[in-house]
Amino acid sequence: QQNARVVCDQLGIEGAALARSFGYFGAGAGPIHMDNVDCVGDESSLFNCSFTADHNCNHFEDAGVTCGLEIQCEDGAIRLVGGDDETQGRVEVCSLGFWGTVCDDLWGVDDAAVACKQLGLEYTGAIAYRSAYYGLGSDP
């Protein structure tokens, strides 16, 4: 997510930054200039992050970013709350115009992967936390 933050900052767009992967916006064309991009988060340009110019990628892996996010409560929407960044947190879902939590009965890795995928995040290696790991939810 730090890579996405740097891109949005470089573009001058405030708000949440969400990294998109696996050609989320479609496959590009032409040369691939950057691979293994690893930003700390305070760089002024994507080119100030560490990366390799040699790559082992295909265009179905093209990176993308959504900047200026303000997650609206529309039925079926989900969000992560209470984590250190946009890739982790307590899962909340929107239903009937209100955000609410998800009970962790039977919650597992497959469920966590679906939530990550819905948010446009990397979902292989998703981890399912239970027992209010990111804190208790609250009523609206």
HUUR-V545390 format. One record per residue. N is the residue number from 1. RES is the residue in one letter. OMEGA is omega in degrees with one decimal (* if undefined). NEAR is the number of other ideal C-beta (glycine too) atoms within 10 Angstrom. D_CENTER is the distance of its C-alpha to the mean C-alpha in Angstrom with 1 decimal. Layout:
n=<N:N>
res=<RES:RES>
omega=<OMEGA:OMEGA>
near=<NEAR:NEAR>
d_center=<D_CENTER:D_CENTER>
This chain:
n=<1:2:3:4:5:6:7:8:9:10:11:12:13:14:15:16:17:18:19:20:21:22:23:24:25:26:27:28:29:30:31:32:33:34:35:36:37:38:39:40:41:42:43:44:45:46:47:48:49:50:51:52:53:54:55:56:57:58:59:60:61:62:63:64:65:66:67:68:69:70:71:72:73:74:75:76:77:78:79:80:81:82:83:84:85:86:87:88:89:90:91:92:93:94:95:96:97:98:99:100:101:102:103:104:105:106:107:108:109:110:111:112:113:114:115:116:117:118:119:120:121:122:123:124:125:126:127:128:129:130:131:132:133:134:135:136:137:138:139:140>
res=<Q:Q:N:A:R:V:V:C:D:Q:L:G:I:E:G:A:A:L:A:R:S:F:G:Y:F:G:A:G:A:G:P:I:H:M:D:N:V:D:C:V:G:D:E:S:S:L:F:N:C:S:F:T:A:D:H:N:C:N:H:F:E:D:A:G:V:T:C:G:L:E:I:Q:C:E:D:G:A:I:R:L:V:G:G:D:D:E:T:Q:G:R:V:E:V:C:S:L:G:F:W:G:T:V:C:D:D:L:W:G:V:D:D:A:A:V:A:C:K:Q:L:G:L:E:Y:T:G:A:I:A:Y:R:S:A:Y:Y:G:L:G:S:D:P>
omega=<178.5:177.7:179.8:179.5:-179.8:179.3:-179.0:176.5:179.8:178.6:179.5:-177.9:179.8:180.0:-178.4:178.0:-178.2:177.6:177.8:-176.9:177.4:176.4:-176.5:-179.5:-178.9:-179.3:175.7:177.9:179.0:-175.6:173.1:-172.8:-174.4:175.3:177.5:178.8:-177.7:-179.5:173.4:178.5:-178.8:179.1:-179.9:-178.3:176.9:179.9:174.8:176.1:175.8:178.3:174.1:178.6:174.0:-175.5:172.8:-173.6:168.1:-175.6:175.5:177.5:-176.5:-179.3:175.5:179.7:170.8:-177.2:173.9:-177.2:167.9:-172.8:-179.9:178.2:173.9:-176.1:-180.0:178.1:174.6:176.1:175.2:-174.6:171.8:178.7:179.6:177.7:-173.8:-176.0:-176.1:176.5:176.7:179.3:174.2:179.0:176.8:176.0:178.9:176.0:-179.5:174.3:177.1:-176.7:177.5:177.4:-175.6:173.6:-179.3:178.6:-178.2:-176.2:179.8:178.4:178.0:179.4:178.6:178.9:178.7:-179.5:179.5:179.8:179.8:-179.1:173.1:-175.5:174.1:-177.2:178.2:-179.5:179.3:176.0:-177.9:174.9:176.5:-178.8:-179.9:177.0:-179.8:172.7:178.2:177.5:-179.7:*>
near=<19:19:21:24:22:24:23:20:19:15:11:7:14:9:12:17:24:22:21:17:14:15:15:14:12:10:11:14:7:6:7:16:9:15:14:13:17:10:20:12:14:10:18:9:11:17:12:13:18:10:16:11:10:7:14:9:12:10:12:10:15:18:21:17:22:18:18:12:15:6:18:8:16:8:10:8:15:16:19:19:16:14:14:9:14:21:17:17:17:19:22:20:17:17:12:7:9:12:18:15:14:14:8:16:6:6:16:11:12:10:15:17:18:13:19:21:14:14:19:18:19:16:18:8:9:18:10:15:15:10:6:12:14:15:11:8:16:9:6:8>
d_center=<6.3:10.0:10.6:8.8:10.7:13.8:13.7:13.4:16.1:18.2:18.2:19.2:16.5:15.9:13.4:9.7:7.8:4.6:5.0:6.7:9.1:12.4:13.9:11.8:14.2:17.1:18.8:20.3:23.9:25.8:25.2:22.0:22.4:19.6:18.3:16.8:15.4:14.9:14.7:15.8:14.5:18.0:19.0:20.5:19.7:17.5:20.9:21.3:18.6:19.9:19.7:22.3:24.1:25.2:22.8:22.8:20.3:20.9:19.6:17.8:15.3:14.9:11.8:10.6:8.9:9.1:11.0:12.9:11.0:13.2:12.3:15.7:17.4:18.4:19.6:17.2:14.0:11.9:10.0:9.4:12.3:14.1:11.8:12.1:8.7:5.5:4.9:8.4:11.1:13.7:12.9:14.7:15.8:17.8:21.4:24.3:22.7:21.8:18.8:19.7:18.8:18.9:21.8:21.2:24.3:23.7:19.9:19.0:16.8:17.0:15.9:12.8:12.0:12.6:10.4:7.3:8.9:9.5:6.1:5.8:4.1:7.2:9.6:12.7:13.7:11.9:14.0:15.6:16.9:19.9:22.5:20.5:18.9:16.7:19.8:21.6:20.6:23.2:25.0:24.3>
